[in-house]
Amino acid sequence: MVDSFSFSSPIVWIGILIIIIGLLGWIRWKLWRRRRFDLAKVTLRDIDKMDGHEFEDYLYVLISALDYDHVYQTKKSRDYGADLVFEDQEGIRTVVQAKRYRDKMGLSAVQEVYTAKTYYSADRALIITTAERISEPCMKLASATGVQIVDRLDLEDVIKAFKKGHFEEAWELLEEPPEPVKYTPMDSLEKPPARRGMIQAGEYFYKN
């Protein structure tokens, strides 16, 4: 005769315990996942753990949530120097390059997004980066080309303004004109040393 079911059996209690532990683990995982991907809870520290594509996805949701119009992501395989394109309330189109850096941001970011501005027929070019430092050549070229840079501190202010519902404050940070930097193109030019009766650069020469 088969014994009747009994809660006093150790096997039953072990099974129940396993189910409870599994359920608690699943709930914890759901809460972690919700916190990780919920824009209202994402912090700059969370952004530092993102890869480049995740940062682009995050910025797409953030810019869309800030009530900008016609927000698009560019295709990953061929973006022509921009990761996002959006328009403000006045129809001004902006191309965005997302740079999730911890090190100093260099010149190439400005070169790429400035090219994208022409390709996407945009009015403004914007770099949003987690970098704390921007190289001097990068700042000079951004000033010369009219490319705006939202650095780590600016991004943190945008996030804070968004979470408080201060959208206009966030808009100002994303739309303010580029910071002017004093420069002269002559700083980037040089003339090889001249020799009498000869033009020379490197190993190449021509005798007059």
TAHUSUL-V558363 format. One record per pair of residues at least 24 apart in sequence whose C-alpha atoms are under 10 Angstrom apart, sorted by sequence separation. I is the first residue (numbers start at 1). GAP is how many residues later the second one is. D is the distance in Angstrom with one decimal. If there is no record, write none. Layout:
i = <I;I>
gap = <GAP;GAP>
d = <D;D>
This chain:
i = <59;60;63;69;71;93;95;105;124;125;126;127;128;129;130;131;149;150;59;60;95;105;129;130;149;150;39;57;60;94;95;104;105;128;129;130;148;150;56;57;81;82;93;94;95;102;103;104;105;106;107;110;111;114;128;148;149;56;81;93;94;95;96;97;98;99;100;101;102;103;104;105;106;107;110;114;148;149;150;81;93;94;95;96;97;98;99;100;101;102;103;104;105;106;107;109;110;113;148;149;53;81;82;83;92;93;94;95;96;97;98;99;100;101;102;103;104;105;106;107;108;110;111;117;147;148;149;81;82;85;92;93;94;95;96;97;98;99;100;101;102;103;104;105;106;107;110;111;114;146;147;148;80;81;82;85;91;92;93;94;95;96;97;98;99;101;105;106;107;110;114;146;147;148;79;80;81;82;83;105;106;107;108;109;110;114;145;146;81;82;104;105;107;111;113;143;144;146;80;81;82;85;87;107;110;143;60;80;81;86;87;110;111;142;143;144;59;79;80;82;85;87;110;142;143;144;80;81;82;109;110;142;143;144;59;80;81;85;110;139;140;142;143;144;56;58;79;80;85;109;139;140;141;143;144;56;57;85;139;140;144;56;84;139;140;141;55;56;82;139;140;55;56;82;83;139;140;141;53;55;82;136;140;52;53;54;105;128;137;52;53;127;51;52;126;51;52;126;50;51;102;125;49;96;101;124;126;137;48;95;96;97;98;99;100;126;47;48;96;124;125;48;59;56;55;55;55;94;48;47;48;88;44;88;62;66;62;65;63;66;62;66;67;66;65;66;68;66;67;66;63;44;63;44;44;63;44;43;44;43;42;43;40;39;40;42;40;41;39;40;39;40>
gap = <24;24;24;24;24;24;24;24;24;24;24;24;24;24;24;24;24;24;25;25;25;25;25;25;25;25;26;26;26;26;26;26;26;26;26;26;26;26;27;27;27;27;27;27;27;27;27;27;27;27;27;27;27;27;27;27;27;28;28;28;28;28;28;28;28;28;28;28;28;28;28;28;28;28;28;28;28;28;28;29;29;29;29;29;29;29;29;29;29;29;29;29;29;29;29;29;29;29;29;29;30;30;30;30;30;30;30;30;30;30;30;30;30;30;30;30;30;30;30;30;30;30;30;30;30;30;30;31;31;31;31;31;31;31;31;31;31;31;31;31;31;31;31;31;31;31;31;31;31;31;31;31;32;32;32;32;32;32;32;32;32;32;32;32;32;32;32;32;32;32;32;32;32;32;33;33;33;33;33;33;33;33;33;33;33;33;33;33;34;34;34;34;34;34;34;34;34;34;35;35;35;35;35;35;35;35;36;36;36;36;36;36;36;36;36;36;37;37;37;37;37;37;37;37;37;37;38;38;38;38;38;38;38;38;39;39;39;39;39;39;39;39;39;39;40;40;40;40;40;40;40;40;40;40;40;41;41;41;41;41;41;42;42;42;42;42;43;43;43;43;43;44;44;44;44;44;44;44;45;45;45;45;45;46;46;46;46;46;46;47;47;47;48;48;48;49;49;49;50;50;50;50;51;51;51;51;51;51;52;52;52;52;52;52;52;52;53;53;53;53;53;54;69;72;73;74;75;81;82;83;83;83;86;87;96;96;97;97;99;99;100;100;100;101;102;102;103;104;104;105;107;108;108;109;111;111;112;113;115;116;117;117;119;120;120;121;122;122;123;123;124;124>
d = <9.5;7.0;10.0;9.3;10.0;9.1;9.7;8.2;8.1;8.8;7.4;8.1;8.1;9.5;9.2;9.9;9.9;7.1;8.3;9.1;7.5;9.2;9.1;7.3;8.8;9.6;9.1;9.4;9.2;8.9;9.0;9.7;6.3;8.8;7.5;9.0;8.4;9.6;6.7;9.3;9.8;9.6;8.8;9.1;6.4;9.0;8.9;6.0;8.3;9.3;9.0;9.9;9.0;9.9;7.3;8.2;9.6;7.7;8.2;7.9;5.5;8.2;8.7;8.2;8.7;7.2;8.3;6.6;6.5;6.0;6.8;6.5;6.6;7.4;6.7;8.7;7.7;9.4;9.3;9.2;4.9;6.0;6.4;6.2;6.4;6.1;6.2;5.5;5.4;5.0;7.2;4.7;4.9;5.5;8.8;8.0;8.8;10.0;6.5;7.0;9.2;8.3;7.4;9.0;7.6;5.3;4.6;5.0;4.8;4.8;5.1;4.5;5.2;4.8;6.8;7.1;5.4;6.0;8.4;6.3;7.9;9.9;8.1;9.4;8.4;4.4;8.4;4.6;5.7;9.9;6.1;6.4;5.6;6.1;5.6;6.3;5.9;6.7;6.9;8.3;8.5;8.8;6.3;9.6;7.5;4.5;7.0;8.6;7.2;7.7;6.1;7.4;7.5;5.0;8.9;9.5;9.5;7.6;8.8;6.9;8.4;7.0;8.3;8.7;7.7;9.5;10.0;5.6;8.2;6.1;8.5;5.9;9.0;10.0;9.9;8.1;7.8;8.7;9.4;7.5;8.9;9.2;9.9;9.4;9.8;6.8;9.2;8.7;6.6;5.7;9.9;9.7;7.5;9.0;7.9;9.6;9.4;8.8;7.5;5.0;8.0;8.2;9.0;8.7;8.4;6.3;9.9;5.6;8.4;9.1;9.4;9.6;9.3;7.4;6.4;8.2;9.5;8.2;9.3;9.4;8.3;9.7;6.8;8.4;5.4;8.1;9.9;8.9;8.8;10.0;9.0;8.7;5.8;9.3;7.9;7.3;9.8;10.0;8.8;9.4;9.6;8.6;8.3;8.4;9.5;10.0;9.9;8.7;9.5;9.9;8.4;8.3;8.9;8.8;9.7;8.5;9.7;9.8;8.7;5.9;9.6;6.0;9.7;6.9;7.3;9.0;7.1;8.5;8.9;9.6;6.4;8.1;8.9;9.1;9.7;9.7;9.0;10.0;9.0;6.7;9.0;9.4;9.7;7.7;9.9;9.5;9.5;8.8;9.5;7.2;9.3;9.6;9.9;6.0;8.1;7.4;8.9;8.7;8.0;9.7;9.3;10.0;9.5;9.9;9.3;8.9;10.0;9.7;7.5;9.9;9.6;9.6;9.8;9.5;9.5;9.1;8.2;8.3;9.8;9.4;9.7;8.0;8.8;9.8;10.0;9.5;9.6;9.2;7.6;8.2;10.0;8.8;8.4;8.9;9.5;7.2;8.5;8.5;9.8;9.0;8.3;9.4;8.4;6.2;9.4;8.9;9.1;7.9;9.7;7.9;9.7;8.6;9.5;9.8;8.4;9.6;6.6;8.3;8.3;7.9;8.8;9.2;8.9;9.2;9.8;9.8;8.4;8.5;9.5;6.1;8.6;9.6>
